[in-house]
Amino acid sequence: MLLGIVLAALNMRVAVAGVSPLLTDIGDHFGLSATAGGLVTTVPLVFMGLGSLVAPRLAARRGTEAVLFGALVLLCGGILVRVAPPVIALFAGGILVGTAIALLNVLMPGLIKRDFPDQVAPMTALYSTTMILGATVSSATAVPLERALGGWQGPFVSWSLLAALSALLWLPHVVLARKDRTPAAAAGPRPVLRPGPRLTSLPLAWQITLFMGGQSLVAYVVIAWLPTVLSDHGMDKGEAGLVFAFSTLVQMSGSLLVPVLAGRMRRQRALGAVTAGLMAAGVAGLLINPVGGAWLWAVLLGIGQGGTLGLALTLIVLRTRDAHTAARLSGMSQTWGYLLASLGPFVLGALHQATGGWTVPLTALLLVCCGLMLLALGAGRDRRI
């Protein structure tokens, strides 16, 4: 199961993060405006939220392993659809990609809680770090692959091959899980799941959800627009892609360390405020001196983003009493969180188009980071659902 978790996590950001360095070329190819270009990354995010609604029900009916396998197959197909000639395919494929990632997003925390109940923090660290590794590699290699393969479609095909290989390697888990779900295996007494509390009525659930949504919003704005911000200020497109990839690479330090620290603390309020504060410092740096300090801002953004992502995923597990409630809270936080996050790339693209610069969009992003610092004070309390 450890290999299955690593493979699933590896695919969960590749098809989104890798698009960012190619966004200008994709926009030029289809003649997209800045606002429409924002939709290239926004559409998958919307369906990462909407798809989260069906994940728990699908897992209950078909089994977690089977749904994760199906998600990887769907991801492979969605990536390939995006390279089809009509522009509508770019967005239709984004719907499939977002839905596939939603299924992976929601089910992984519950799977970790179920199969590794005594190793939640290190497994969450491994999961989030592998996710970031996939994003780092895809963003760093997107432009070189584009140049080597003769177009932006080449990287997309390579990502689809990764998803296809991962799906094939997931098949043994599906077979083993089906054996466990045979009538003979199910003949014994079934555990009775008590209905949990109504999550939408709990402030703590909303604080975790908004923390997840806020950090995702910042992350996907950076994914969508950081290379463009830097290139618009005079940086070479290839170097801008490297800065973005470096920032993504640095995220691994935060995603490795923060979940482990969080697992050793009763309260994670200060930890959340500090990691969100690092993101705020990175965004402020982009406002002050975007190109001259780009590598420093990449470090601050990277540590902050990796830390807030790792903390958000860890809080889902630490703040719940069992795997069933963890899956429900994961579904809620990912549904509403990604719907919130989906606004980020589109709104900042629209603000950029309306103002002709990046000062207003980055100021808005800075305010979101400050809001995350406040949310951490609530989500990090020593409470359980």
Backbone torsions as a table, in degrees:
resi	resn	phi	psi	omega
1	MET	NA	-29.7	179.0
2	LEU	-59.5	-44.8	178.4
3	LEU	-62.9	-39.2	179.0
4	GLY	-61.7	-41.7	178.9
5	ILE	-64.4	-43.2	179.6
6	VAL	-62.8	-44.2	-179.3
7	LEU	-64.5	-43.4	179.2
8	ALA	-63.3	-45.4	-178.8
9	ALA	-63.2	-35.8	-178.0
10	LEU	-60.6	-30.3	-176.6
11	ASN	-89.7	-8.6	-164.7
12	MET	-77.4	-13.3	178.3
13	ARG	-128.5	-8.4	-175.1
14	VAL	-56.1	-50.6	-172.8
15	ALA	-75.6	-6.1	176.7
16	VAL	-106.0	-49.6	-177.7
17	ALA	-65.5	-36.5	-177.9
18	GLY	-68.7	-18.7	-179.6
19	VAL	-71.7	-31.6	-171.9
20	SER	-55.5	-51.7	179.8
21	PRO	-64.9	-16.7	-178.6
22	LEU	-98.2	-1.8	-169.7
23	LEU	-61.3	-40.6	179.4
24	THR	-62.5	-44.0	-179.6
25	ASP	-68.5	-37.5	177.0
26	ILE	-64.3	-43.2	178.4
27	GLY	-62.3	-41.9	178.2
28	ASP	-65.6	-38.1	-178.7
29	HIS	-62.4	-41.0	-176.9
30	PHE	-100.7	-3.7	-178.2
31	GLY	69.5	41.9	-176.7
32	LEU	-88.7	143.7	172.4
33	SER	-76.1	173.7	178.0
34	ALA	-61.6	-39.6	179.1
35	THR	-64.8	-46.4	178.4
36	ALA	-65.5	-34.5	176.3
37	GLY	-62.6	-37.0	175.4
38	GLY	-61.4	-31.8	179.4
39	LEU	-67.7	-23.8	178.5
40	VAL	-58.6	-37.9	177.2
41	THR	-95.4	-20.9	-178.7
42	THR	-73.3	-41.0	-177.0
43	VAL	-57.0	-48.0	176.0
44	PRO	-59.3	-37.3	-179.6
45	LEU	-64.5	-41.7	178.5
46	VAL	-57.6	-43.7	-177.2
47	PHE	-82.8	-14.8	167.2
48	MET	-67.2	-30.7	174.5
49	GLY	-78.7	-51.1	-177.3
50	LEU	-65.3	-38.7	179.8
51	GLY	-65.3	-23.9	179.3
52	SER	-65.0	-22.8	-179.1
53	LEU	-65.3	-34.1	-173.4
54	VAL	-95.1	-12.7	-173.5
55	ALA	-59.2	-50.0	-178.9
56	PRO	-61.3	-39.0	-180.0
57	ARG	-67.2	-42.0	177.7
58	LEU	-61.8	-42.4	-179.7
59	ALA	-64.5	-38.3	179.1
60	ALA	-65.5	-34.5	-177.1
61	ARG	-86.0	-40.1	-172.4
62	ARG	-107.7	-15.4	-175.4
63	GLY	98.1	140.6	-176.7
64	THR	-59.8	-44.8	-176.7
65	GLU	-63.0	-41.4	-179.4
66	ALA	-66.0	-39.1	179.8
67	VAL	-67.9	-39.7	177.9
68	LEU	-64.2	-39.7	175.2
69	PHE	-61.2	-47.3	178.8
70	GLY	-61.3	-36.0	179.1
71	ALA	-64.2	-40.1	178.9
72	LEU	-66.8	-38.1	176.0
73	VAL	-64.6	-44.2	178.9
74	LEU	-62.7	-38.9	178.5
75	LEU	-62.0	-44.9	177.9
76	CYS	-58.2	-47.8	-179.9
77	GLY	-64.4	-41.4	-179.4
78	GLY	-62.9	-40.5	178.9
79	ILE	-62.8	-42.3	-179.5
80	LEU	-67.1	-36.1	178.4
81	VAL	-61.1	-34.9	-175.8
82	ARG	-65.2	-19.8	-179.1
83	VAL	-94.2	1.1	177.6
84	ALA	-65.4	151.9	-172.1
85	PRO	-57.9	-47.3	-174.9
86	PRO	-68.3	144.2	-177.5
87	VAL	-61.9	-28.8	179.8
88	ILE	-61.8	-29.2	179.4
89	ALA	-66.2	-31.4	178.3
90	LEU	-59.5	-39.6	-178.5
91	PHE	-86.5	-35.1	176.8
92	ALA	-63.7	-42.2	175.7
93	GLY	-63.8	-34.2	176.6
94	GLY	-62.0	-34.8	176.5
95	ILE	-62.7	-45.5	179.9
96	LEU	-65.7	-42.6	179.1
97	VAL	-61.6	-46.9	-179.8
98	GLY	-62.2	-41.5	179.0
99	THR	-63.9	-42.9	179.5
100	ALA	-62.4	-45.4	-179.8
101	ILE	-65.6	-34.6	177.7
102	ALA	-59.1	-44.8	179.7
103	LEU	-61.6	-43.2	178.2
104	LEU	-64.7	-45.0	-178.4
105	ASN	-57.1	-48.4	-171.9
106	VAL	-72.3	-39.7	-170.7
107	LEU	-83.1	-22.7	-175.5
108	MET	-64.8	-46.0	179.0
109	PRO	-59.4	-41.9	177.8
110	GLY	-65.1	-37.0	177.6
111	LEU	-63.5	-42.3	177.6
112	ILE	-64.1	-44.0	179.1
113	LYS	-62.6	-37.1	-178.0
114	ARG	-73.0	-47.1	-171.3
115	ASP	-95.7	-17.2	-179.5
116	PHE	-134.4	57.5	-173.7
117	PRO	-63.1	-25.6	-178.6
118	ASP	-98.9	3.1	-178.8
119	GLN	-132.4	37.2	-174.5
120	VAL	-59.9	-49.3	-175.5
121	ALA	-64.2	-51.8	-179.9
122	PRO	-65.4	-34.2	178.7
123	MET	-69.3	-37.6	176.3
124	THR	-65.6	-38.0	176.8
125	ALA	-62.4	-44.2	178.4
126	LEU	-63.1	-43.9	-178.5
127	TYR	-61.9	-51.0	-177.3
128	SER	-68.8	-35.1	-179.9
129	THR	-69.5	-39.7	177.1
130	THR	-64.3	-38.6	176.5
131	MET	-58.8	-45.1	-179.8
132	ILE	-68.1	-36.6	177.8
133	LEU	-59.6	-43.6	177.5
134	GLY	-60.4	-42.5	178.6
135	ALA	-64.6	-39.4	-179.3
136	THR	-63.3	-49.1	-177.7
137	VAL	-64.0	-42.6	-177.8
138	SER	-66.1	-40.3	-179.3
139	SER	-72.3	-35.5	-179.0
140	ALA	-72.3	-31.2	-175.7
141	THR	-99.1	-4.8	-175.0
142	ALA	-59.8	-52.4	-177.9
143	VAL	-68.4	-45.7	175.8
144	PRO	-58.0	-40.7	177.7
145	LEU	-66.0	-38.5	178.0
146	GLU	-59.3	-44.9	-178.7
147	ARG	-70.2	-37.7	-178.0
148	ALA	-73.0	-33.6	-174.5
149	LEU	-100.5	-0.5	172.1
150	GLY	83.4	25.1	177.3
151	GLY	160.9	163.1	-177.8
152	TRP	-67.9	-16.2	-180.0
153	GLN	-69.2	-28.1	-177.3
154	GLY	-57.0	-50.8	177.2
155	PRO	-57.7	-37.9	179.5
156	PHE	-59.3	-44.3	-179.8
157	VAL	-62.7	-40.0	179.5
158	SER	-64.0	-37.7	178.0
159	TRP	-66.9	-35.6	179.0
160	SER	-66.2	-34.9	177.9
161	LEU	-65.8	-38.7	176.3
162	LEU	-61.3	-44.9	179.3
163	ALA	-63.8	-40.4	-180.0
164	ALA	-64.6	-43.7	178.5
165	LEU	-63.1	-42.4	179.3
166	SER	-63.4	-39.3	178.0
167	ALA	-62.3	-42.6	178.8
168	LEU	-61.7	-40.4	-179.5
169	LEU	-74.3	-14.9	175.6
170	TRP	-81.3	-18.6	-174.8
171	LEU	-53.8	-43.2	178.7
172	PRO	-58.0	-35.9	177.9
173	HIS	-65.1	-38.1	179.2
174	VAL	-64.9	-43.7	-179.6
175	VAL	-63.2	-45.9	179.7
176	LEU	-63.7	-39.8	179.9
177	ALA	-65.9	-37.0	178.6
178	ARG	-66.1	-36.9	176.6
179	LYS	-62.2	-38.4	179.1
180	ASP	-69.6	-21.4	-178.2
181	ARG	-99.8	10.9	178.4
182	THR	-66.3	159.0	179.8
183	PRO	-54.7	-37.8	-179.3
184	ALA	-65.2	-40.2	-179.4
185	ALA	-72.3	-28.0	-177.2
186	ALA	-90.1	2.1	-174.9
187	ALA	-71.2	-22.5	-178.4
188	GLY	-72.6	177.3	-179.2
189	PRO	-65.1	138.6	179.2
190	ARG	-96.1	138.0	176.5
191	PRO	-66.4	141.8	179.9
192	VAL	-92.4	121.5	178.5
193	LEU	-89.9	117.1	176.6
194	ARG	-72.2	137.8	177.5
195	PRO	-61.5	129.6	-178.9
196	GLY	-79.8	177.0	179.1
197	PRO	-67.6	157.9	176.1
198	ARG	-74.2	107.9	-171.0
199	LEU	-62.8	-35.0	-177.0
200	THR	-68.1	-9.5	177.9
201	SER	-96.9	-0.3	-174.9
202	LEU	-105.6	121.5	178.0
203	PRO	-56.6	-39.0	-178.8
204	LEU	-61.7	-40.8	178.8
205	ALA	-62.2	-39.8	179.3
206	TRP	-70.7	-35.5	178.2
207	GLN	-64.1	-42.2	176.9
208	ILE	-65.9	-41.2	179.7
209	THR	-62.1	-46.5	-179.4
210	LEU	-69.6	-32.9	175.3
211	PHE	-65.0	-44.3	175.7
212	MET	-60.1	-46.6	-178.8
213	GLY	-64.6	-41.9	-179.1
214	GLY	-65.1	-45.4	179.6
215	GLN	-67.6	-33.1	177.2
216	SER	-68.3	-39.0	178.5
217	LEU	-59.6	-48.2	179.0
218	VAL	-61.5	-44.3	-177.5
219	ALA	-60.3	-44.1	-175.2
220	TYR	-80.4	-22.8	169.8
221	VAL	-66.9	-44.1	178.1
222	VAL	-62.7	-43.5	178.3
223	ILE	-59.4	-44.3	-174.6
224	ALA	-74.8	-38.2	-165.0
225	TRP	-123.1	-12.1	-176.8
226	LEU	-57.9	-49.6	178.2
227	PRO	-59.2	-36.4	179.7
228	THR	-68.8	-41.2	177.0
229	VAL	-56.7	-47.4	-177.9
230	LEU	-67.9	-43.2	-179.6
231	SER	-68.3	-33.2	176.5
232	ASP	-66.2	-23.0	177.5
233	HIS	-95.4	12.4	171.6
234	GLY	107.4	-2.3	-179.8
235	MET	-79.2	142.8	176.1
236	ASP	-58.8	142.8	-176.4
237	LYS	-59.5	-40.7	179.4
238	GLY	-64.6	-42.3	178.6
239	GLU	-67.0	-38.4	177.9
240	ALA	-60.8	-39.3	176.3
241	GLY	-64.4	-36.3	178.2
242	LEU	-68.9	-39.4	176.6
243	VAL	-60.8	-44.6	178.5
244	PHE	-62.4	-44.5	179.3
245	ALA	-63.6	-39.3	178.0
246	PHE	-63.3	-42.8	177.4
247	SER	-60.2	-41.2	178.4
248	THR	-66.4	-39.0	177.9
249	LEU	-62.5	-42.8	-179.6
250	VAL	-62.8	-26.2	178.9
251	GLN	-56.3	-27.7	-177.1
252	MET	-62.9	-31.2	178.6
253	SER	-64.0	-44.8	178.1
254	GLY	-68.3	-40.6	-177.4
255	SER	-71.2	-25.3	175.9
256	LEU	-78.8	-44.0	-171.7
257	LEU	-81.9	-45.1	-171.8
258	VAL	-62.5	-45.8	178.2
259	PRO	-59.7	-37.6	178.9
260	VAL	-65.9	-44.6	176.6
261	LEU	-62.2	-42.9	-178.9
262	ALA	-61.8	-37.8	-180.0
263	GLY	-67.1	-19.3	-180.0
264	ARG	-96.3	-1.5	-177.7
265	MET	-110.6	146.0	171.5
266	ARG	-78.0	-35.3	179.1
267	ARG	-123.0	140.0	-178.2
268	GLN	-117.6	22.6	-174.9
269	ARG	-63.5	-50.9	-178.6
270	ALA	-65.0	-39.1	179.9
271	LEU	-60.7	-43.8	178.7
272	GLY	-66.5	-40.8	-179.2
273	ALA	-65.9	-39.3	-179.4
274	VAL	-67.3	-45.8	-178.4
275	THR	-65.4	-39.8	176.4
276	ALA	-66.9	-35.1	178.0
277	GLY	-64.6	-35.1	176.3
278	LEU	-64.1	-39.5	175.7
279	MET	-62.6	-43.0	179.5
280	ALA	-59.9	-40.9	179.3
281	ALA	-64.2	-39.6	178.4
282	GLY	-64.7	-42.2	178.4
283	VAL	-66.3	-41.5	177.8
284	ALA	-60.3	-38.0	177.4
285	GLY	-62.7	-38.8	177.3
286	LEU	-63.9	-30.3	176.8
287	LEU	-72.0	-37.4	-172.9
288	ILE	-82.4	-49.9	-175.3
289	ASN	-149.7	77.8	-169.7
290	PRO	-61.8	-40.6	-175.3
291	VAL	-90.4	-46.2	-177.1
292	GLY	-59.7	-36.8	-179.6
293	GLY	-108.2	21.0	-171.0
294	ALA	-55.9	-42.3	-176.3
295	TRP	-70.2	-35.1	175.9
296	LEU	-67.1	-44.3	179.4
297	TRP	-63.6	-32.7	177.5
298	ALA	-63.3	-38.3	178.2
299	VAL	-65.5	-48.2	-178.7
300	LEU	-62.7	-46.0	177.9
301	LEU	-61.8	-42.4	-177.0
302	GLY	-63.7	-50.0	179.8
303	ILE	-62.6	-42.7	-179.7
304	GLY	-64.8	-44.5	-179.2
305	GLN	-67.0	-45.1	178.4
306	GLY	-62.3	-39.8	179.6
307	GLY	-67.1	-44.4	-179.2
308	THR	-69.4	-35.7	176.1
309	LEU	-64.3	-49.5	179.1
310	GLY	-60.0	-39.6	179.8
311	LEU	-68.5	-42.4	179.9
312	ALA	-59.5	-44.6	179.3
313	LEU	-67.4	-37.6	-179.9
314	THR	-69.3	-38.2	179.9
315	LEU	-61.7	-35.0	178.1
316	ILE	-57.8	-39.2	-177.6
317	VAL	-83.4	-42.5	-177.4
318	LEU	-68.6	-30.0	-174.9
319	ARG	-91.3	5.7	-180.0
320	THR	-120.1	156.1	-174.3
321	ARG	-91.9	-20.9	-177.7
322	ASP	-153.4	171.2	-177.1
323	ALA	-64.5	-34.0	-179.7
324	HIS	-63.4	-47.2	179.3
325	THR	-68.2	-35.4	177.4
326	ALA	-61.2	-41.5	178.8
327	ALA	-65.6	-38.8	179.4
328	ARG	-66.3	-45.3	179.4
329	LEU	-66.6	-36.8	176.2
330	SER	-61.2	-43.5	178.3
331	GLY	-61.9	-43.8	-179.9
332	MET	-65.3	-48.9	-175.1
333	SER	-66.9	-35.9	-178.9
334	GLN	-77.3	-35.4	178.5
335	THR	-62.8	-60.8	-177.1
336	TRP	-72.0	-33.7	-179.8
337	GLY	-63.5	-45.5	-178.4
338	TYR	-76.6	-28.1	172.7
339	LEU	-63.8	-40.3	174.7
340	LEU	-64.6	-45.6	-178.0
341	ALA	-62.7	-31.0	-177.8
342	SER	-63.9	-22.6	178.8
343	LEU	-70.7	-27.8	-171.9
344	GLY	-57.8	-63.3	-177.9
345	PRO	-58.0	-39.3	-178.2
346	PHE	-68.2	-47.7	-177.2
347	VAL	-65.5	-43.8	179.5
348	LEU	-67.2	-34.5	174.4
349	GLY	-63.9	-40.9	178.7
350	ALA	-66.4	-41.1	177.9
351	LEU	-63.6	-39.7	178.0
352	HIS	-63.7	-43.4	-179.8
353	GLN	-66.5	-36.6	-177.7
354	ALA	-73.4	-35.6	-174.7
355	THR	-99.8	-16.7	-179.7
356	GLY	76.5	10.6	179.6
357	GLY	-153.2	-172.7	-175.7
358	TRP	-112.6	1.8	-177.5
359	THR	-65.5	-50.0	-179.3
360	VAL	-65.4	-47.2	178.6
361	PRO	-59.5	-43.1	-178.6
362	LEU	-70.4	-32.1	175.1
363	THR	-64.1	-41.3	176.7
364	ALA	-62.2	-40.0	179.0
365	LEU	-66.7	-36.0	176.9
366	LEU	-62.4	-39.6	177.8
367	LEU	-64.2	-37.1	176.8
368	VAL	-62.5	-42.6	178.6
369	CYS	-61.4	-40.4	177.6
370	CYS	-64.9	-38.9	175.9
371	GLY	-62.1	-36.3	177.6
372	LEU	-63.1	-36.4	177.8
373	MET	-60.9	-39.6	178.2
374	LEU	-70.4	-41.2	179.4
375	LEU	-62.3	-33.8	-179.9
376	ALA	-61.6	-29.8	179.8
377	LEU	-65.8	-30.4	177.3
378	GLY	-88.1	-47.0	-177.2
379	ALA	-66.7	-24.5	-177.6
380	GLY	-88.1	5.6	178.5
381	ARG	-68.4	155.9	179.3
382	ASP	-81.7	77.7	179.1
383	ARG	-134.9	157.3	177.4
384	ARG	-134.8	149.3	179.4
385	ILE	-103.4	NA	NA
